[in-house]
């Protein structure tokens, strides 16, 4: 009796496939007797008759039954029916540690609590004489409540607590899975030298694997790698870990622990998981930054004016007195010093996913960033311990400083205004309205600001710091308006030229070039290919981001020429898919950057797990298997939902609520997104980039027939299309040269005419036609921030114009009966009662609930037929808070790596 989603095994309803390995498959199932969700692990048919595999399967059941620990996934039973044997296991929701490490290195404050729980699990297993033998990130689950669970004891062996036991090499995962290349590499990379050599193993083998996992977390890199299994095993047996990859903020107890775990001679290796746990507890108990391998000093200026940032110095002062500490620790000025700034959990660093989201002032005295869900603009001065909010400044993006550090420039919202505010606080000054999302800005010595947006019709823009109408500095090459952009301007200190990025996004991955614009001659030239977010520093270097790292090359600011070859100077700096690199450098040699790899903020905001949420906030899962879902939209009869799924080819799928099954709707290798049902429920409208530029397509909701392209043209079209009740019109968003985001209307007659519906200097998007077809709800920034507006449809200029939200609003959704209009205000879902008689009227907005539910440019949620609950997307896992690393005296390090020959 084969298992498959939709089948039944005894009392267990099989719902979805979770994963598969060399021996078996794991399914999500529902226990109909006890009313709980479980994981069901079954042997693959190809190995189900193998006595050795059956014995190993039964051994896993016995091992798990002997272990009862909160950090070890529990077993509920070993069942057999019709020749199929299964393990019924605890279902652990959330990503694996492998998923987390794939997003980039894990900072110590996140990695150490995870490592402590892994050590706790190993300690419990070892006390029972159990050696796991296959500890790796893929076998470690990160629960959404922060609980870590160690899985898969299928290769575990029972030994005496203080003895060793021989192990036949044929029982090694490296040999038993020779046909499964990816799994071999994943397993071999974490094997101890004795396990790789086929010699006896004991608990010290688990401690080796624990060390490899911890080192991989902290560095974000594979410790032992190779082109084949043989190369990996050779590296395990012969090579030492690259200790230089450990970040500077790694506490000393953890460095010591790693070296003790990763001794190839197991006689010199750590022997107890309890000892590992104690080392981690010591590191967690130490004040932030106290136990690091960096010699922290008391420098003399900027961030160096206060001891409040320097916990190690504070600790020494407490022990020996301030004067003695100063005398002992005062260094030479050339020695770099590093420390990290972690914003508090209630106001984490807000990452846009498209821009550089913080800046340090030119004199090194201030750090500015946006924080929290409302984008509160924060300023941290070097002589203050905490960052302070600038009152009344929310929805801030892309902060940057004036050269004299008296002002902070910033943008508001997705498509709002360019503003400035005094560093000390006060009312913000509006400089200009603009069209499009910000893509960087620089403040020149002549008191003008050069900035960029995502408007495809504009290149770099310049406006007076006193305000006014922007002038266009650059234009895009003819025919390139939709595939290239001019981004991230940085004005040279002389004010004579501007560095900027030319981004090309025609392929799935962004490629970029760094160019320079001579402001006098308006001539521009490309300096570097394959880089972005350039900044010149007074040491004679041009800095830029490329491949999630910071690079430096010598640069002549007069001739505007690159000299020599670039050199990598800082590894693992967070970058975005749009090319923004999260670093900022002051004139005094202070470097600030956000560590990490390719930013996951866009995917975190876009993809989640679909859940029902009642009006009062009560949440209920829909039962869909864990995958990265986006843009849910309910069918008119409420029986199905269509969603985009971000894995594989990023196709569209439908979810049947009654059958609890997923069905794939599109199969094109291009990306499909923003789906929506037509009002009769017969077709799905969606956006696809299969024609090169995103356009609107349609296909039958039952998957039959061919897909049909409804629109053409060179402009980008996006957003969940909304159809009229009679099926004659469809509205969608288009980026139009000169005006930016406009709402267009497609007439579904023979001519397939597309005409502007809302066409203005403001940004209008996410149009939604009311159930009776009389009104159009949409979001616009005409008031200075995104708000929800309503106009008559289809004659939008006749009969009135109403703003129904207050204080911000995006993503309007009509209730099916047309008596309410819902919208998002950041983390809140809002409702407004509406009346539609001879005219339109609305009540006051009411908040229904808050929650960690995702928003997006297109549809990010939908309302049920009765309007009593909402299909929302919940974040699929915890996201570690971003931190800012500050390096004092960094210029000395830069000049040592890249001598500035003049």
C-alpha positions in Angstrom: 0.0 0.0 0.0 2.0 3.0 -1.2 1.7 6.2 0.8 0.8 9.4 -1.0 -0.9 12.7 -0.2 -4.6 12.0 0.0 -4.2 8.4 1.1 -4.8 6.9 4.5 -2.7 4.7 6.7 -4.7 3.3 9.6 -5.8 6.3 11.7 -3.5 8.7 9.8 -4.6 10.8 6.9 -1.6 11.5 4.7 -1.6 15.2 3.7 1.6 16.1 2.0 5.2 15.0 1.4 7.7 16.8 3.6 10.9 15.3 2.4 12.8 12.2 1.2 16.2 10.6 1.8 18.2 7.6 0.9 16.0 5.2 2.9 12.5 6.7 3.2 10.0 9.5 2.7 8.5 11.7 5.4 4.9 12.8 5.1 2.8 15.3 7.0 -0.3 13.4 8.3 -3.3 14.0 10.6 -4.0 11.5 13.5 -7.8 11.2 13.3 -8.0 9.5 16.7 -6.0 12.0 18.8 -6.7 15.0 16.5 -3.1 16.1 16.0 -0.7 16.5 13.1 2.2 14.2 13.0 5.1 13.2 10.7 5.0 9.7 9.2 8.3 8.2 8.0 8.0 5.2 5.6 10.7 3.1 4.0 11.0 3.6 0.2 9.7 0.5 -1.7 13.1 -0.1 -3.2 14.6 -0.8 0.3 11.6 -2.0 2.2 12.5 -5.6 1.7 16.2 -5.1 2.7 16.7 -6.8 6.1 19.5 -4.4 7.0 17.4 -1.4 6.2 14.4 -2.8 8.2 16.7 -3.5 11.1 18.0 0.1 11.0 14.5 1.4 10.8 13.4 -0.6 13.8 16.6 0.5 15.7 15.7 4.2 15.1 12.3 3.5 16.7 13.9 1.9 19.7 16.5 4.7 20.0 13.9 7.4 19.9 11.7 5.6 22.4 14.6 5.6 24.9 15.0 9.3 24.6 12.7 11.9 26.2 14.1 15.3 25.8 12.6 18.7 24.7 15.4 19.1 22.0 14.9 15.6 20.5 11.9 15.0 18.2 9.7 12.4 19.9 8.4 9.1 18.5 4.7 8.3 18.9 4.8 4.8 17.5 6.0 2.1 15.1 3.1 1.0 12.9 2.7 -1.7 10.2 -0.1 -2.4 7.7 -0.3 -4.2 4.4 3.4 -4.8 4.4 4.3 -1.1 5.0 6.2 -0.1 8.1 6.1 3.5 9.3 7.4 5.6 12.2 5.0 8.0 13.6 6.9 11.0 14.8 6.5 14.4 16.3 5.8 17.0 13.6 8.2 19.9 14.0 7.2 23.0 12.2 9.8 25.5 10.9 12.9 25.5 8.8 16.0 23.4 9.2 19.3 24.8 10.3 20.5 24.1 6.8 17.8 26.5 5.5 19.0 29.1 8.0 22.7 28.8 7.1 21.8 29.0 3.4 20.7 32.6 4.1 24.1 33.6 5.4 26.2 33.4 8.5 24.4 33.2 11.8 25.5 35.9 14.3 26.7 34.7 17.7 23.7 36.0 19.6 21.5 33.8 17.4 23.9 30.9 16.9 24.8 30.2 20.5 21.2 29.6 21.8 20.8 27.1 18.9 24.1 25.5 19.7 23.3 25.2 23.4 20.1 23.3 22.6 21.9 21.0 20.2 24.4 20.3 23.0 21.6 19.6 25.4 20.2 17.0 23.0 23.5 15.3 22.5 24.1 15.3 26.2 20.8 13.5 26.8 21.5 11.0 24.0 25.0 10.3 25.2 23.8 9.7 28.8 21.6 6.9 27.4 24.6 5.5 25.5 23.3 6.7 22.1 25.7 8.2 19.4 23.8 10.0 16.7 26.5 9.6 13.9 24.7 11.8 11.4 24.5 15.2 13.1 24.2 17.9 10.4 22.2 21.1 9.8 19.6 19.3 7.7 18.8 17.1 10.7 18.2 20.1 13.0 14.9 21.8 13.0 14.3 25.4 14.2 10.9 25.7 15.8 9.0 28.9 15.4 9.0 29.3 19.2 12.8 29.2 19.3 13.0 25.5 20.3 15.6 23.4 18.5 14.9 19.8 17.7 17.5 17.2 16.6 16.0 14.7 14.1 16.9 11.5 12.3 18.5 9.0 14.6 18.3 6.4 11.9 22.1 5.9 11.9 22.5 6.0 15.7 24.2 3.2 17.6 23.9 2.2 21.2 27.2 2.0 23.1 28.2 1.8 26.7 28.2 5.3 28.1 32.0 5.2 28.7 33.0 2.8 26.0 33.5 2.8 22.3 32.0 0.5 19.8 33.2 -0.7 16.4 31.3 0.4 13.4 31.4 -1.3 10.0 32.1 1.1 7.2 29.2 -0.3 5.3 27.0 1.2 7.9 28.3 4.7 7.1 26.0 7.1 5.4 28.8 7.8 2.9 28.7 4.3 1.6 25.1 3.5 1.9 24.1 6.5 -0.2 26.6 6.4 -3.1 23.9 7.0 -5.6 22.6 10.1 -3.9 25.3 12.6 -4.6 23.9 15.6 -2.8 23.2 13.7 0.3 26.6 12.2 0.4 28.3 15.5 0.3 26.0 16.9 3.0 26.7 13.9 5.2 30.4 13.4 4.5 31.2 17.0 5.3 30.2 16.5 8.9 31.8 13.1 9.5 34.5 12.8 12.1 38.0 11.6 10.8 37.5 8.2 12.5 34.1 7.8 10.9 35.4 8.7 7.5 38.2 6.2 7.9 35.8 3.4 8.9 37.2 3.0 12.4 35.2 2.8 15.7 33.1 5.7 16.7 31.9 7.0 20.0 30.3 10.2 21.4 33.4 12.2 20.4 32.4 11.7 16.8 29.2 13.6 17.6 31.2 16.3 19.2 33.3 16.7 16.0 30.1 17.0 14.0 28.8 19.5 16.6 31.9 21.6 16.1 31.5 21.5 12.3 27.9 22.6 12.6 28.7 25.4 15.0 31.6 26.7 12.8 29.4 26.6 9.7 26.8 28.6 11.5 29.2 31.3 12.6 31.0 31.6 9.2 28.2 30.8 6.8 30.6 28.5 5.0 31.1 24.8 4.5 34.0 23.8 6.7 35.1 20.8 4.6 34.2 21.0 0.9 35.2 19.3 -2.3 34.2 18.4 -5.8 33.3 14.8 -4.9 32.8 12.6 -1.9 36.4 11.5 -2.0 37.6 15.1 -2.0 35.4 15.9 1.0 36.6 12.9 3.0 40.2 13.8 2.1 39.6 17.2 3.5 38.1 15.8 6.7 41.1 13.5 7.2 43.9 15.9 6.3 42.9 19.5 6.3 42.5 21.9 9.2 39.5 24.3 9.3 40.2 27.8 8.1 40.1 29.6 11.4 40.6 33.0 9.7 36.9 32.8 8.6 35.7 33.1 12.1 34.2 36.6 12.5 35.9 39.0 14.9 32.8 39.0 17.2 33.2 35.3 18.1 33.5 35.0 21.9 36.7 33.5 23.2 34.9 30.6 24.9 33.4 29.6 21.6 36.8 29.8 19.8 38.2 27.5 22.4 35.2 25.2 22.2 35.6 24.9 18.4 39.2 24.0 18.5 38.6 21.4 21.2 35.8 19.8 19.1 37.7 19.8 15.9 40.8 17.9 17.0 41.5 15.2 14.4 43.1 13.1 17.2 40.0 12.2 19.3 42.2 11.6 22.3 42.7 15.4 22.4 39.0 16.1 21.5 36.3 17.3 23.8 34.7 14.3 25.4 31.4 15.6 26.8 28.5 17.5 25.4 27.9 18.8 28.9 31.3 20.6 28.7 30.3 22.1 25.4 27.0 23.3 26.9 28.9 25.0 29.8 31.3 26.8 27.4 28.3 28.1 25.5 26.6 29.2 28.7 29.7 31.1 29.7 29.8 32.9 26.4 26.1 33.7 26.7 26.5 35.0 30.2 29.3 37.3 29.4 28.5 41.0 28.7 28.2 41.8 25.0 31.6 41.9 23.4 33.5 41.1 26.6 35.0 37.8 25.6 36.3 38.4 22.1 39.7 37.9 20.5 39.9 41.5 19.5 42.0 43.8 21.6 39.5 46.5 22.3 41.0 49.9 23.0 40.0 53.5 23.9 40.6 55.5 20.7 40.3 59.2 20.5 37.6 60.6 18.3 34.1 60.1 16.8 32.7 56.8 18.1 35.8 56.7 20.2 34.7 59.5 22.5 32.6 57.3 24.7 33.4 54.1 26.7 29.7 53.3 26.6 30.1 51.4 23.3 33.1 49.4 24.6 31.9 46.8 27.0 35.4 45.2 27.4 36.9 48.5 28.5 34.0 49.1 30.9 34.7 45.7 32.4 38.4 46.5 32.9 37.5 49.8 34.4 35.2 48.2 36.9 38.1 45.9 38.0 41.1 48.2 37.9 39.8 51.8 37.9 39.3 54.2 35.0 42.7 55.8 35.1 44.6 52.5 35.1 42.4 51.1 32.3 43.1 54.1 30.2 46.9 53.9 30.8 47.0 50.1 30.1 44.6 50.0 27.1 45.4 53.2 25.3 46.7 51.9 21.9 48.5 53.2 18.9 46.1 55.0 16.6 46.7 52.4 13.8 45.1 49.4 15.5 41.6 48.8 14.2 38.8 48.1 16.8 35.5 46.3 16.1 32.2 46.2 17.9 28.6 45.5 17.0 25.5 47.5 17.4 22.3 45.4 17.8 19.1 47.5 17.8 16.6 46.4 20.6 14.1 43.8 19.7 11.2 46.2 19.9 12.9 48.4 17.2 14.9 46.2 14.9 16.7 47.6 11.9 14.2 47.9 9.1 15.5 46.5 5.9 13.9 47.5 2.6 15.5 44.8 0.5 16.3 47.4 -2.2 18.4 50.2 -0.7 21.2 50.7 1.7 19.2 51.2 4.9 21.7 53.1 7.2 24.4 55.7 6.9 27.3 57.1 9.0 28.0 60.8 9.0 31.1 62.1 7.2 32.7 63.1 10.6 31.9 59.7 12.1 29.8 61.1 14.9 26.3 59.9 14.0 24.7 56.7 12.7 21.2 56.9 11.2 18.8 54.1 10.3 15.1 53.2 10.1 13.7 50.8 12.7 10.6 48.8 13.5 7.6 48.1 11.4 6.7 51.8 11.1 10.2 52.8 9.8 11.0 55.1 12.7 14.1 57.2 11.8 16.7 56.7 14.5 20.0 58.5 15.3 22.7 57.1 17.4 25.4 59.6 18.5 28.9 58.4 19.4 28.6 59.9 22.9 25.3 58.1 23.6 24.7 54.5 24.5 21.3 54.3 22.8 19.8 55.4 19.5 17.1 58.0 19.8 14.0 58.3 17.6 13.4 61.5 15.7 9.8 62.4 16.7 7.2 62.2 14.0 9.6 60.7 11.3 8.2 57.3 10.3 8.1 55.3 7.0 11.7 56.5 6.5 13.9 54.9 3.9 17.4 55.4 2.6 18.9 57.9 5.1 21.9 59.9 4.2 23.8 62.9 5.8 24.7 66.3 4.7 28.5 66.9 4.5 28.5 68.9 7.7 26.4 66.3 9.5 23.7 68.8 10.5 21.0 67.3 8.4 19.7 63.8 7.6 18.1 63.3 4.2 15.6 60.5 3.7 12.7 59.3 1.6 9.2 58.4 2.9 7.2 55.3 2.1 7.4 53.3 -1.1 6.7 56.3 -3.4 6.6 59.4 -1.3 8.8 62.5 -0.8 12.4 63.4 -0.5 12.8 65.2 2.9 15.4 66.4 5.3 15.4 66.7 9.1 17.9 68.2 11.6 20.1 65.6 13.2 19.1 67.0 16.6 15.4 66.6 15.7 12.6 68.9 14.7 10.1 69.2 11.8 11.0 67.6 8.6 11.4 69.8 5.5 9.9 68.5 2.2 12.4 68.9 -0.7 10.4 67.4 -3.6 7.8 64.9 -4.6 9.2 62.1 -6.8 7.9 59.1 -8.7 9.1 55.6 -7.8 10.9 53.8 -5.1 14.2 55.3 -3.8 17.5 53.8 -5.0 20.1 55.8 -3.1 21.1 59.5 -2.6 24.2 61.5 -2.0 24.6 65.1 -0.6 27.2 67.2 -2.4 29.5 69.9 -1.0 27.5 72.5 -3.2 24.4 71.7 -1.1 22.6 69.8 -3.8 21.3 66.3 -3.5 21.7 63.7 -6.3 19.3 60.8 -6.0 17.9 57.9 -7.9 14.5 56.0 -8.1 13.2 53.0 -9.8 11.3 55.1 -12.4 12.5 53.6 -15.7 12.1 56.9 -17.5 14.6 58.8 -15.4 18.3 58.4 -14.7 20.0 60.3 -11.9 18.2 63.4 -10.6 19.5 66.5 -8.7 17.7 68.9 -6.5 18.7 71.8 -4.3 19.0 70.9 -0.5 16.6 73.9 0.0 14.0 72.1 -2.2 12.7 72.7 -5.7 12.1 70.9 -9.0 14.6 68.1 -9.7 16.7 68.3 -12.9 17.7 65.1 -14.8 21.4 64.4 -14.8 21.5 61.2 -16.8 19.2 59.4 -19.3 19.1 55.8 -20.2 20.1 54.5 -23.6 17.2 54.2 -26.1 15.5 50.9 -25.7 17.1 50.2 -22.3 14.6 52.1 -20.2 12.9 48.9 -19.0 16.0 46.8 -18.4 18.5 49.1 -16.9 18.6 51.8 -14.2 20.9 54.4 -12.8 21.3 53.7 -9.1 23.1 54.5 -5.8 24.7 57.9 -6.6 27.7 59.0 -4.4 29.1 62.5 -4.9 32.9 62.8 -4.8 34.2 65.1 -2.1 35.2 67.7 -4.7 31.7 67.9 -5.9 33.0 67.6 -9.5 31.6 64.1 -10.3 29.2 61.5 -9.2 29.8 57.7 -8.9 26.8 55.6 -9.7 25.7 52.1 -10.6 24.2 51.0 -13.9 22.0 48.0 -13.0 20.9 45.5 -15.7 18.0 43.3 -14.6 17.1 41.5 -17.8 18.4 38.2 -16.5 17.3 36.4 -13.4 20.3 37.8 -11.5 21.3 41.4 -11.4 24.5 42.4 -13.2 25.9 45.9 -12.6 28.6 48.3 -13.6 30.1 51.2 -11.7 30.2 54.4 -13.7 31.2 58.0 -13.1 29.5 61.2 -14.3 31.5 64.4 -14.8 29.1 67.1 -13.6 30.7 69.8 -15.7 30.9 68.0 -19.1 28.0 65.6 -18.4 30.2 62.9 -19.8 30.1 59.5 -18.2 32.2 56.3 -18.4 32.2 52.8 -16.9 34.9 52.2 -14.3 34.2 48.7 -13.1 32.1 45.8 -14.4 30.4 43.6 -11.9 30.1 45.9 -8.9 27.7 48.4 -7.4 27.2 51.0 -4.6 30.5 52.8 -5.0 32.0 55.3 -2.5 35.3 57.2 -2.7 37.3 57.6 0.4 40.1 60.1 1.1 42.8 57.4 1.3 42.6 57.3 -2.5 40.4 54.2 -2.8 37.1 53.5 -4.5 35.0 51.0 -2.4 32.2 49.0 -3.8 30.1 45.9 -3.3 30.3 42.7 -5.3 29.4 39.1 -4.6 28.4 39.8 -1.0 31.7 41.4 -0.2 33.4 44.8 0.0 36.1 45.5 -2.6 38.7 48.3 -2.9 40.7 49.7 -5.8 42.9 52.7 -6.1 41.2 55.6 -7.8 42.3 59.0 -9.2 39.5 61.5 -8.3 40.9 64.1 -10.7 41.3 62.0 -13.8 38.4 59.8 -12.8 40.3 56.7 -13.5 40.7 53.3 -11.7 44.4 52.4 -10.9 45.4 48.8 -10.5 43.3 45.7 -9.6 40.5 45.5 -7.0 41.1 43.7 -3.7 38.6 42.1 -1.4 38.8 44.0 1.9 35.7 42.8 3.9 34.0 39.5 3.3 30.3 38.8 3.9 28.6 42.2 3.6 24.8 42.1 3.2 23.8 43.0 -0.3 20.4 43.1 -2.0 19.2 41.7 -5.3 19.0 45.3 -6.6 22.8 45.7 -6.0 22.6 47.8 -2.8 25.6 47.0 -0.5 25.1 47.7 3.2 28.3 49.7 4.1 29.1 53.3 4.9 32.5 55.0 5.6 33.3 58.2 7.4 36.2 60.6 6.7 37.9 59.6 10.0 38.3 56.0 8.9 35.2 54.6 10.7 33.6 51.8 8.7 30.1 50.6 9.4 28.5 47.6 7.7 25.8 44.9 8.1 27.3 41.5 8.0 25.7 38.7 5.9 25.3 37.5 2.4 22.5 38.2 -0.1 19.7 39.9 1.8 16.7 37.7 2.4 14.5 40.5 3.3 12.5 40.5 0.0 11.9 36.8 0.2 11.0 37.0 3.9 8.4 39.7 3.1 7.0 38.0 0.1 6.8 34.3 1.0 5.0 32.7 4.0 2.6 30.0 5.1 -1.1 30.5 4.4 -3.4 30.6 7.5 -6.9 31.6 8.3 -7.2 34.6 10.6 -10.6 35.5 12.1 -11.6 39.2 12.6 -10.6 39.1 16.2 -7.2 37.7 15.4 -7.7 34.0 16.0 -5.4 32.0 13.7 -6.0 28.6 12.2 -3.7 26.8 9.7 -5.3 25.7 6.4 -3.3 22.5 6.3 -1.1 23.3 3.3 2.4 21.6 3.3 5.3 23.9 4.2 6.4 25.7 1.1 7.2 29.4 0.3 3.7 30.8 -0.7 2.9 34.2 -2.0 -0.1 36.3 -3.2 -3.1 34.1 -2.1 -6.4 34.8 -3.8 -9.7 33.0 -3.0 -12.0 31.6 -5.7 -15.4 33.3 -5.8 -17.1 30.3 -4.3 -14.5 30.0 -1.5 -13.6 26.4 -2.2 -10.1 27.0 -3.6 -7.3 29.4 -3.4 -4.7 30.2 -6.0 -1.1 31.0 -4.8 2.3 31.6 -6.2 4.9 29.2 -4.7 8.5 30.5 -4.7 10.4 27.2 -4.9 11.2 25.2 -8.1 10.2 27.3 -11.1 8.1 29.8 -9.1 4.8 28.7 -10.6 1.1 29.1 -9.7 -0.8 26.4 -7.7 -4.3 25.9 -6.5 -5.3 24.7 -3.0 -8.5 22.7 -2.6 -9.8 23.3 0.9 -12.1 20.2 1.0 -9.6 17.8 -0.4 -6.6 19.4 1.3 -4.5 19.1 -1.9 -2.3 21.3 -4.0 -2.5 21.3 -7.8 0.0 22.8 -10.1 -1.5 25.3 -12.5 1.5 26.7 -14.6 4.6 24.9 -15.8 6.6 27.6 -17.6 10.3 28.1 -16.5 9.6 31.8 -16.2 8.3 33.3 -13.0 4.5 33.6 -12.5 3.2 35.8 -9.8 0.2 37.9 -8.5 -2.6 35.6 -9.5 -6.3 36.4 -9.2 -9.6 34.7 -10.2 -12.0 36.2 -12.7 -15.4 36.9 -11.1 -17.1 33.8 -12.7 -14.3 31.6 -11.2 -13.5 30.1 -14.6 -10.1 31.6 -15.3 -7.0 32.8 -13.5 -5.3 36.1 -14.4 -1.7 36.5 -13.5 1.6 38.3 -14.3 4.5 36.5 -16.0 7.8 37.5 -17.3 7.9 34.8 -19.9 7.8 37.4 -22.7 10.9 39.1 -21.3 9.0 42.0 -19.6 6.2 41.2 -17.1 2.8 41.2 -18.8 -0.7 40.0 -18.0 -1.7 36.4 -18.9 -4.8 34.2 -18.4 -5.5 30.5 -18.2 -8.4 28.2 -17.4 -8.8 27.6 -13.6 -9.1 23.9 -14.2 -5.7 23.8 -16.0 -7.1 22.8 -19.4 -6.3 24.6 -22.6 -3.5 27.0 -23.5 -2.4 30.0 -21.6 -3.2 33.3 -23.2 -1.2 36.5 -23.2 -3.6 39.4 -22.7 -1.2 42.4 -22.9 2.0 43.4 -24.7 4.3 46.4 -24.9 7.7 47.3 -23.4 6.4 48.6 -20.1 6.5 46.5 -16.9 3.0 45.4 -15.8 2.4 43.8 -12.4 0.0 43.5 -9.5 -2.9 41.1 -9.0 -5.2 41.9 -11.9 -8.8 42.7 -10.9 -11.7 41.9 -13.3 -15.1 43.5 -13.5 -18.2 41.5 -12.6 -19.3 41.3 -16.2 -15.9 40.1 -17.3 -15.4 42.9 -19.8 -12.5 44.8 -18.2 -9.4 44.0 -16.2 -7.3 46.6 -14.3 -3.6 46.3 -13.4 -0.6 48.4 -12.6 2.0 49.5 -15.2 5.2 51.5 -14.9 4.9 54.2 -17.4 7.8 56.5 -18.5 7.3 60.0 -17.1 4.7 59.2 -14.5 5.8 55.9 -12.9 3.1 53.5 -11.6 -0.3 54.0 -13.2 -3.4 51.9 -13.2 -4.4 50.7 -16.6 -7.6 49.1 -17.9 -7.8 46.3 -20.4 -11.0 45.8 -22.4 -11.6 42.2 -23.2 -13.1 42.7 -26.6 -11.6 41.7 -29.9 -9.2 44.6 -30.0 -7.9 44.0 -26.5 -7.4 47.8 -25.9 -5.2 49.0 -23.0 -5.8 52.5 -21.9 -4.7 54.6 -18.9 -7.3 54.6 -16.1 -5.3 56.6 -13.5 -2.4 58.4 -15.0 -0.8 61.1 -12.9 2.6 62.2 -11.4 1.7 60.2 -8.3 2.1 56.5 -7.9 -1.2 54.5 -8.2 -1.3 50.8 -7.8 -3.3 47.7 -6.6 -6.6 48.6 -8.3 -9.6 46.6 -7.1 -13.0 46.8 -8.7 -16.0 46.5 -6.3 -18.3 43.5 -6.4 -21.1 45.6 -8.0 -18.6 47.0 -10.6 -19.3 50.6 -9.7 -16.2 51.6 -7.8 -12.4 51.3 -8.0 -10.4 51.1 -4.8 -6.6 51.7 -5.1 -3.6 53.0 -3.3 -1.9 56.3 -4.1 0.8 58.5 -2.6 -0.7 61.8 -3.7 -1.1 62.9 0.0 2.6 62.2 0.6 2.2 58.7 1.8 0.3 55.6 0.6 -3.4 55.9 1.3 -6.5 54.0 0.1 -8.7 56.0 -2.4 -12.0 55.2 -4.1 -13.3 56.6 -7.5 -16.2 55.7 -9.8 -15.5 52.9 -12.3 -14.9 52.9 -15.2 -15.3 56.7 -15.5 -12.8 57.5 -12.7 -12.9 61.3 -13.3 -16.7 61.5 -12.9 -18.7 61.7 -9.7 -16.2 62.0 -6.9 -12.9 61.0 -5.2 -12.7 59.7 -1.7 -9.8 58.9 0.6 -11.0 56.1 3.0 -7.8 55.3 5.0 -6.2 57.5 7.6 -2.5 57.4 8.6 -1.5 55.1 5.7 -2.9 52.2 3.8 -2.0 49.6 1.1 -3.5 46.6 -0.6 -7.3 47.2 -0.7 -9.6 44.2 -0.8 -13.4 44.4 -1.0 -15.6 42.2 1.1 -17.6 39.9 -1.2 -20.9 41.6 -0.3 -19.4 45.1 -1.1 -20.3 46.5 2.3 -16.7 46.8 3.6 -13.4 47.7 2.3 -10.3 46.1 3.9 -6.7 47.3 3.7 -3.3 46.9 5.3 -1.6 49.5 7.5 1.8 47.9 8.0 1.2 45.0 10.4 -2.6 45.7 10.9 -5.6 44.7 8.9 -8.1 47.5 8.8 -11.8 47.6 7.9 -14.0 50.5 6.6 -17.8 50.2 6.2 -19.0 51.6 2.9 -22.3 52.5 1.4 -23.0 52.6 -2.3 -26.3 54.2 -3.3 -26.4 57.1 -5.7 -22.9 58.1 -4.4 -20.2 56.6 -2.3 -19.6 57.1 1.5 -17.5 55.3 4.1 -17.2 55.1 7.8 -14.1 55.5 10.1 -11.3 52.9 9.7 -11.3 50.2 12.4 -8.4 47.9 13.2 -9.4 44.2 13.1 -6.1 42.6 14.2 -2.3 42.9 14.1 0.1 40.1 13.4 3.3 38.9 11.7 1.5 38.6 8.4 3.3 39.5 5.2 2.6 42.3 2.9 3.6 42.8 -0.7 3.3 44.9 -3.8 0.5 42.7 -5.2 -2.2 40.8 -3.3 -0.9 39.6 0.1 -4.2 38.4 1.6 -7.9 37.9 0.7 -11.2 37.9 2.5 -13.6 34.9 2.9 -17.1 35.0 1.3 -18.7 36.0 4.6 -16.0 38.5 5.4 -15.4 37.0 8.8 -11.9 35.6 8.2 -8.9 36.3 6.0 -6.4 34.2 4.2 -3.1 35.6 5.3 0.6 34.7 4.8 2.5 34.1 8.0 6.3 34.4 8.0 7.8 30.9 7.6 10.4 31.2 10.3 12.2 33.7 12.6 14.5 36.2 11.0 17.6 37.1 12.9 17.8 40.8 13.7 20.3 42.7 11.6 23.3 44.2 13.4 25.7 46.9 12.4 29.4 46.2 12.8 31.5 49.3 13.4 35.3 49.3 12.7 37.4 52.1 14.1 40.7 53.1 12.5 39.7 50.9 9.5 41.7 53.0 7.0 45.0 51.6 8.4 43.7 48.1 7.6 42.5 49.3 4.1 45.9 50.8 3.3 47.7 47.7 4.4 45.6 45.6 2.0 45.5 48.1 -0.9 48.5 50.5 -0.7 47.4 53.9 -2.2 50.3 54.7 -4.5 50.1 58.4 -5.5 
